[in-house]
Every structure is written in structure tokens, then in C-alpha cells.
């Protein structure tokens, strides 16, 4: 079975990704830096940021694509799209409250851009799949 056919059957994978993403956002330290680089203050970046945070685009693009592949019915896609946009905004706003974290518009726009790109990919995938 392909991964695309397995995701709708195992929604727990998407729920687990939600939990991991929320935990990473609400953590006052850089958990990725601690686990992979043994450095609390290490800020890993795949590509330097310009007006958008590319790390946030990648994370929300992958997260959103997995969500859209998990919920493939059209009425679910609309609700999921709103949920992903809402989650991307709320998670970035929590950085105003979490110690040692900072709210940045580049991160917020990166989150939303990742969701929008995944929505476009999902739309064309569904259109050409039929």
C-alpha cells in the first residue's frame, strides 16, 4: 500500500504530528537544537530568511500536506484548511507569552505560506487524480 492510501486509515499519525508541533512551539527552549546539536541556543536554518521564514514554510508545508492527504473528503478539506491557518496564527502568537521565545511576522507569514502552498498542491492533486 502506498503512503497516500495509508494516511486516511491512520489518522493517529496526523494527531501525533499535531501534538509534536504544538509541543515544539510551546517549549521555551529550542528542543531541536538540544536533541540534534546538544546546544540550547543553536538556531538551525536550512536557508537564510528574507521576508519569510523558510524553516516555518517547510514545517507547515509538510504538516499541511500530511493533513490534506489524511482528510481527503472535500468537506473535511475546507475545515482542515481553516484549522491549519488558525493553528499557524495561534501558535506564533503564543510566542508572545512563552518565555525566551519571540513573535516574528516572518515566522507567521512563513506558517501561512506553507499552508497556502499545501492547499494549492492538494487542490491540483485532487483535480488531476479524478
SERO-4910 file (N, C-alpha, C, O; in steps of 0.05 Angstrom, whole numbers):
BEGIN
 pado doro    nc1    nc2    nc3   cac1   cac2   cac3    cc1    cc2    cc3    oc1    oc2    oc3
  Unk    A     17    -24      0      0      0      0     18     25      0     39     26     13
  Unk    A      9     45    -14     24     70    -15     17     87     10     -3     82     23
  Unk    A     35    106     15     31    123     38      6    139     36     -8    145     56
  Unk    A     -2    147     11    -26    163      7    -51    147     15    -70    159     25
  Unk    A    -50    121     11    -74    105     18    -74     98     48    -95     93     59
  Unk    A    -50     98     60    -48     91     89    -56    114    107    -67    110    128
  Unk    A    -51    139     99    -56    162    117    -85    165    126    -90    169    149
  Unk    A   -105    162    108   -133    164    118   -140    142    138   -158    146    155
  Unk    A   -127    119    136   -133     98    155   -120    102    182   -130     92    202
  Unk    A    -98    117    183    -83    120    207    -82    150    214    -61    162    214
  Unk    A   -105    161    221   -107    189    229    -91    196    254    -84    219    258
  Unk    A    -85    176    269    -69    180    294    -42    192    287    -31    206    304
  Unk    A    -31    186    263     -5    197    255     -7    228    253     10    242    262
  Unk    A    -29    238    241    -33    267    239    -38    279    266    -28    301    272
  Unk    A    -52    265    284    -57    275    311    -31    277    326    -26    296    341
  Unk    A    -14    257    323     12    256    336     30    279    326     44    292    341
  Unk    A     29    285    300     44    307    289     34    334    300     49    352    305
  Unk    A      8    336    304     -4    360    317      8    364    345     16    386    352
  Unk    A      9    342    360     19    343    387     49    351    387     57    367    404
  Unk    A     64    340    369     93    346    368     97    376    360    113    390    372
  Unk    A     82    385    340     85    413    331     77    432    353     91    452    358
  Unk    A     55    427    367     47    445    389     67    444    411     73    465    423
  Unk    A     78    421    418     98    419    439    123    435    431    135    448    449
  Unk    A    132    433    406    156    448    398    151    478    399    169    493    407
  Unk    A    127    487    392    121    515    393    118    526    421    126    549    427
  Unk    A    108    510    440    103    519    467    128    515    485    127    524    508
  Unk    A    148    503    475    172    499    491    188    524    493    193    538    473
  Unk    A    197    532    517    212    557    520    241    554    510    255    574    508
  Unk    A    250    530    504    277    525    494    276    514    466    254    506    456
  Unk    A    298    514    453    300    503    426    305    473    428    328    464    430
  Unk    A    283    457    428    286    428    431    301    415    408    315    396    412
  Unk    A    298    426    384    312    415    361    342    419    365    358    400    360
  Unk    A    351    442    375    379    447    380    390    429    402    413    420    400
  Unk    A    374    424    422    383    407    444    387    378    434    407    366    440
  Unk    A    367    367    420    368    339    412    389    334    390    403    314    392
  Unk    A    390    351    370    408    345    348    436    358    350    455    347    339
  Unk    A    438    380    364    464    394    365    475    397    393    497    408    397
  Unk    A    460    387    413    469    389    441    475    418    449    493    423    464
  Unk    A    460    436    438    464    465    443    436    478    447    420    478    428
  Unk    A    432    489    470    406    501    477    400    525    459    376    530    453
  Unk    A    420    540    451    416    565    436    421    562    406    420    582    392
  Unk    A    426    538    396    431    534    368    405    538    352    385    526    358
  Unk    A    406    555    332    383    560    315    389    550    287    403    563    272
  Unk    A    379    526    281    385    514    255    367    527    234    343    531    238
  Unk    A    380    532    211    365    543    188    374    529    163    398    526    158
  Unk    A    355    520    147    361    507    122    370    527    102    390    524     88
  Unk    A    355    549    100    360    571     81    357    597     97    339    599    113
  Unk    A    374    616     92    371    642    106    344    655    100    333    652     79
  Unk    A    333    669    120    307    682    118    310    708    103    330    722    104
  Unk    A    288    714     88    286    740     75    262    754     88    264    763    111
  Unk    A    240    756     74    215    767     85    199    745     99    181    751    115
  Unk    A    205    720     93    191    697    104    211    678    117    234    678    109
  Unk    A    202    664    137    219    644    149    216    618    134    195    605    135
  Unk    A    237    609    120    235    585    103    232    560    120    219    541    112
  Unk    A    244    560    144    240    537    162    211    533    169    201    510    169
  Unk    A    197    555    174    168    553    180    152    545    156    132    531    158
  Unk    A    160    554    132    146    546    108    149    515    105    129    502     99
  Unk    A    173    505    108    177    476    105    161    460    125    149    440    118
  Unk    A    162    468    150    147    454    171    117    453    165    105    432    166
  Unk    A    106    477    159     77    477    155     69    466    128     46    457    125
  Unk    A     87    467    108     81    454     83     79    424     86     59    411     77
  Unk    A     98    412    100     98    383    104     74    375    122     60    356    116
  Unk    A     70    390    144     49    385    162     21    386    148      4    370    153
  Unk    A     18    407    132     -8    411    118    -12    390     97    -35    380     93
  Unk    A      8    382     82      5    362     61     -3    335     74    -21    321     64
  Unk    A      9    329     97      1    304    111    -28    306    120    -43    287    118
  Unk    A    -36    330    130    -64    334    138    -83    331    114   -104    318    117
  Unk    A    -76    343     91    -94    342     68    -95    313     57   -116    305     46
  Unk    A    -73    298     59    -74    270     50    -89    252     69   -100    232     62
  Unk    A    -89    260     95   -104    245    115   -134    249    112   -149    230    114
  Unk    A   -142    274    108   -171    280    104   -175    288     75   -171    311     68
  Unk    A   -184    269     59   -186    274     31   -214    282     21   -218    289     -2
  Unk    A   -234    280     38   -261    288     30   -263    318     29   -251    332     45
  Unk    A   -279    329      9   -279    358      5   -289    374     29   -279    395     34
  Unk    A   -310    364     43   -319    379     66   -298    379     89   -297    398    104
  Unk    A   -282    359     91   -261    358    110   -238    377    102   -226    389    120
  Unk    A   -233    380     77   -211    397     67   -215    426     75   -196    440     82
  Unk    A   -240    435     73   -246    463     79   -242    468    109   -229    488    117
  Unk    A   -252    450    125   -249    452    154   -219    450    162   -210    466    178
  Unk    A   -205    431    149   -177    428    155   -161    453    147   -142    460    161
  Unk    A   -168    465    124   -154    489    116   -157    511    136   -138    525    143
  Unk    A   -181    516    146   -186    536    167   -171    529    192   -159    546    205
  Unk    A   -171    503    199   -157    495    224   -127    500    221   -114    510    240
  Unk    A   -115    494    198    -86    498    195    -79    527    195    -58    535    207
  Unk    A    -95    544    183    -89    573    184    -92    583    212    -75    598    222
  Unk    A   -114    575    226   -118    583    254    -95    574    271    -85    589    288
  Unk    A    -86    549    268    -65    538    284    -38    553    279    -23    558    297
  Unk    A    -33    559    254     -8    573    247     -7    601    260     14    610    268
  Unk    A    -30    614    261    -32    641    274    -29    639    304    -14    653    317
  Unk    A    -45    621    316    -46    618    345    -18    609    356     -9    620    376
  Unk    A     -6    590    342     20    580    352     41    602    352     57    604    370
  Unk    A     41    619    331     61    641    330     54    662    351     72    674    363
  Unk    A     28    667    356     21    687    376     28    677    404     32    694    422
  Unk    A     29    651    409     37    641    435     66    649    442     73    649    466
  Unk    A     82    656    422    109    664    428    110    691    442    131    699    453
  Unk    A     88    705    443     86    730    459     85    723    489     92    740    505
  Unk    A     76    699    495     72    691    523     93    672    533     98    671    557
  Unk    A    105    656    515    125    636    523    152    650    529    162    665    512
  Unk    A    164    645    552    190    657    558    212    648    538    212    626    529
  Unk    A    230    666    532    253    662    514    245    656    485    262    648    470
  Unk    A    220    661    479    211    659    451    202    686    442    194    702    458
  Unk    A    202    691    416    194    717    406    176    715    382    180    698    364
  Unk    A    156    731    382    137    733    359    151    747    336    164    768    340
  Unk    A    150    735    312    161    748    288    141    746    265    130    724    261
  Unk    A    137    768    251    119    767    228    130    749    206    114    736    192
  Unk    A    156    747    203    167    730    183    160    701    188    154    686    169
  Unk    A    160    693    213    151    665    221    122    661    215    113    641    205
  Unk    A    106    681    223     77    679    219     70    677    189     54    660    181
  Unk    A     82    694    173     77    693    144     88    667    132     77    656    113
  Unk    A    110    657    143    121    631    134    102    608    140     97    591    123
  Unk    A     90    609    164     70    588    171     46    589    151     38    568    140
  Unk    A     35    612    147     12    615    130     19    608    101      3    596     87
  Unk    A     42    616     92     51    610     64     53    580     60     45    569     40
  Unk    A     64    565     80     65    536     79     38    523     76     35    505     60
  Unk    A     19    533     91     -9    522     89    -21    529     62    -34    512     50
  Unk    A    -17    553     52    -28    561     26    -16    544      3    -31    535    -14
  Unk    A     10    540      4     23    523    -17     12    495    -16      7    483    -37
  Unk    A     10    484      8     -1    457     11    -30    456      1    -38    435    -10
  Unk    A    -46    477      6    -74    477     -4    -75    477    -34    -91    463    -46
  Unk    A    -57    492    -47    -56    492    -76    -47    465    -87    -59    455   -106
  Unk    A    -27    453    -74    -18    426    -83    -41    406    -80    -46    390    -97
  Unk    A    -55    408    -57    -77    389    -52   -100    393    -72   -111    374    -82
  Unk    A   -105    418    -79   -127    424    -98   -120    411   -125   -137    398   -137
  Unk    A    -96    416   -135    -88    405   -161    -85    375   -160    -91    361   -180
  Unk    A    -76    364   -138    -74    334   -135   -102    322   -137   -106    303   -152
  Unk    A   -121    334   -123   -148    323   -124   -161    327   -151   -176    309   -161
  Unk    A   -156    350   -164   -167    355   -190   -157    336   -212   -173    326   -228
  Unk    A   -131    330   -211   -119    313   -232   -120    284   -225   -115    267   -242
  Unk    A   -126    278   -200   -129    250   -192   -155    238   -204   -156    215   -211
  Unk    A   -175    255   -206   -201    246   -216   -202    246   -245   -222    238   -257
***
